[in-house]
Amino acid sequence: MRIVRGGASSVMVGRDGELRRLARLAAAREPAVAIIAGEPGIGKTRLVQELLATLPAGTVVLVGQAEPGSLSRPYEVLLDAIDHRDEVDEEQLTALADPRRSPVERLHTGLAIVNELIGDAPAVIVFEDLHWADSESAALFERIADQHGPRLLIGTYRPDEVTRRRPVAGLLAQLERRHAVTHVRLNRLSPAQTAALLAAATGAPAPLRAATALHHRTGGNPFFLEELLRALPGFDLEELVDQPLPWSLADVLRRQVDDLDPVSHRIVEAATVLGHRIPFDLLSAVTGAGEDELITVLRDLVTRGVLVESGDDEFAFRHALVREAIAGQMLGRQRRRLHETALDVLLSSGASDPAMVAHHARGAGRYEDLIAAARSGAALYLSIGSAYQALQLAEMGLDEAPDDTELLGAAARAAWLAGLLDDGLRYGRRWRDLAVDAADRAESLYLLVRCAWESRETGEMVALTHDIETLVEQLPPGAAQARAMTAVAQSAYLRDDLEGALTWADRALALTEDFNLPGVRLAALLERGSILSERPQTAAAGNRILSALVGEAEAAGEWVLAARALNRLVNGEPPASPAEHAETLERMRVDAERAGFESLAVASYFQGRARLALRGGDLRAAIAALEEGREQDRGYQRRGRWADYHGVFLAGLYLEAGELDRAEQVITDLAAVPDNPPTVIPGLAFHLACRRHDLARAEELLAEFITALDSQPWRSGEQANDLISAALEVGLPGPRLDAMAAELLNDSDVWDAYRTLFHAQLAEAHGRHAEALGDYLSIVDTHILGPAPRGTARVGAARCLLAADRRAEATVQADAAASLLCQWDGWRVAQLDQVRARLGLAPADAGPAVTGTAALTPREREVAVLISDGLTNTELARRLYISPKTAAVHVSNILRKLGVSSRTEVGELVARRS
């Protein structure tokens, strides 16, 4: 009987793309073959189960499973699939099992059984674990693949268990020669997918540190993760990290080495002690094995799938839990002696890997060597952008030297970069309290201000700033004082005190010039450039400072400063071209990854992609980028600024697109996040009520929103434009509308182009069409505004021209708006359609008046050319600096606009156009 392997999680994680591929094959109602490959426990069976659950009624399903030992049992897979099916003829079963019949006759009998069960109905036939299948089952699989009709044939197997002696090897080769096979390779879960699985299994987001540790412990294998959760119920995830393996799982893992000879067993035990990386020479020195002997043993262990060759003369356990299971049976003294031997070998050879030295020093109980290695290792890993590894090493040293300020500083920096804000604050406070050196104290305060801001600990931020200002007064002029001044500038900037921030940044810069302090100068320049770039009047000067700073910071290896400067450039005044924007965004991600700066390398990167899509006028691509970023992040338990980081932006875009139910769900999610800025929920809820034409609710929420504006000035002109448009749509009374606009325009840092757009909208609402027309036309070509606001300005101009009965001019504006909004949805397009209807024109989304590639935007024509060159979505993503998901959105839009159904037809149209 087939074994149904369920998981601890009620939701399959990380396999959506693979499931969609298989579902498309099943829905095509054509003969198709799919082969699913992956290591044990990776989720092949779960993927098949999820596919079968999506099939429509009337689909015939046959699922058979091979088992160890099936090689000697002919047609084992078919017999398993038809077990308990009364409609199978007994004579056929007898003929299938009769060894006196010829192989061909028995094969035809098996094929007849399958065809009679299926008939003409759509069918999905699954042969699981083909690596164990007998030759007769393999031959039957191939013959089923030759059949016609609406059927999908699926086989699953483990690549590591395919040898030339197994029937599956010949089967795979035959299928490749004779059929178009869809290959689905299941990889291990990524850290984000591991967090998502843990969240689905436990019903709550997973702490970042626990998710990272469990991913490291299990290698991202879903079966191992689920077995840990199932065998140790009731444990907090953070406690689960350190719990010993449950006996049942350990026993399964140890079976891989149970039959080793004594020499091989001694070598594999030594390998478990060496850690995640097993250098050949170190293993040889620790075990005393000669080169030839060791090569023989290692080749056998690789063949068994216990080890993999991970580099030149370096090995690793295929599954970290196998190493853990073997080590769990060793004596403590046995492990300690191996650690001592390995440590002596490493120290005598001048080893360059402090992490390995620290690992063996701790295992050998030699704590001075451990602390020295932890210090050098934490510094090394911080310099190469491995923040989490740096934190682990620093904590290893702090276990033995809890007051070591060098280790505390490294732990605080690493925790902040890795996004572990609570740990960053904890280590940063202790670093500050124990710091004797003034420069150390200034550095600790600088970091604490940043952690407090990201954690939304406003009170602590103010107290820290007061401490720094006191320190500035106590310090003599020099490096420490300049660094402290930069910390005050950072704090003032993050609290929106731009004048105060500029004063402190200039004071710090003056000291860096007097005392030649290049490192502090870069930090102070970052604050000054960021401050200036926030203001319309000084944005160009600020961007010049930041642009020049990036190259200097990169040359100096100051990747954090470079990434922060690039992030500010991405989110500030729009670059001159989408290509420049994409290049800046990609450069930011690379620098953030070099620094190990998790929040910029991941979270801010997706927001940057969304902004790039908006600058290109593609609302769907912007939403797809944010959905992808939010999906990657939602399994993690975060706090402060990074809790549902993409939610506010995504809710705004859902409101923009008219997807109001989705927007409401995101707003509900955001409302559960503690310490939201006071304007966030009232502003989004007001916007939602307006788009739902609920005037009473909108007026109620407006009062709450305006009260919140007293404590947090509104600085986003784009979002203010959305709110005013929503208020106009719901019919907010004139006096309330004017009061709301006055509050939103109260901040001097709102860009002039947006102010003009507000004034135009208000003038039009009050019937002053000539005044509104002048304002609208003055901004229709302003590059500060993206395509959507410019399209809205042209729609407004068209309405004003219609009011003056200037229909020809209104048509010109409506056509220009249609071009700007051709990849947009929601209220802006609805307003455009209203104008076009008054002009007797077709709706904007009724399809272009032209056909072929002329119907595409310039960006889409660029993508179409690449499609005609045969580029896949992944290759498109790499070429255009977008994600494969966004590339798929572009391709879908192009197919829709051209009225074709395949990429080949796109290529033909492009060739014809050329």
Secondary structure, 3 states (H helix, E strand, C coil): CCCCCCCCCCCCCCCHHHHHHHHHHHHCCCCEEEEEECCCCCCHHHHHHHHHHHCCCCCEEEEEECCCCHHHCCCHHHHHHHCCCCCCCHHHHHHHHCCCCCHHHHHHHHHHHHHHHHCCCCEEEEEECHHHCCHHHHHHHHHHHHCCCCEEEEEEECHHHCCCCCHHHHHHHHHHHHCCEEEEECCCCCHHHHHHHHHHHHCCCEEHHHHHHHHHHHCCCHHHHHHHHHHCCCCCHHHHCCCCCCHHHHHHHHHHHCCCCHHHHHHHHHHHHHCCCEEHHHHHHHHCCCHHHHHHHHHHHHHHCCEEEEECCEEEECCHHHHHHHHCCCCHHHHHHHHHHHHHHHHHCCCCCHHHHHHHHHHHCCHHHHHHHHHHHHHHHHHCCCHHHHHHHHHHHHCCCCCCHHHHHHHHHHHHHCCCHHHHHHHHHHHHHHCCCHHHHHHHHHHHHHHHHHCCCHHHHHHHHHHHHHHHHHCCCCHHHHHHHHHHHHHHHHCCCHHHHHHHHHHHHHHHHHHCCHHHHHHHHHHHHHHHHCCCCCHHHHHHHHHHHHHHHHHCCCHHHHHHHHHHHHHCCCCCCHHHHHHHHHHHHHHHHHHCCHHHHHHHHHHHHHHHHHHCCCHHHHHHHHHHHHHHHCCEECCHHHCCCCHHHHHHHHHHHCCHHHHHHHHHHHHCCCCCCCCHHHHHHHHHHHHCCCHHHHHHHHHHHHHHHCCCCCCCHHHHHHHHHHHHHHCCCHHHHHHHHHHHCCCCCCCHHHHHHHHHHHHHHCCCHHHHHHHHHHHCCCCCCCHHHHHHHHHHHHHHHHHCCCHHHHHHHHHHHHHHCCCCCCHHHHHHHHHHHHCCCCCCCCCCCCCHHHHCCHHHHHHHHHHHCCCCHHHHHHHHCCCHHHHHHHHHHHHHHHCCCCHHHHHHHHHHHC
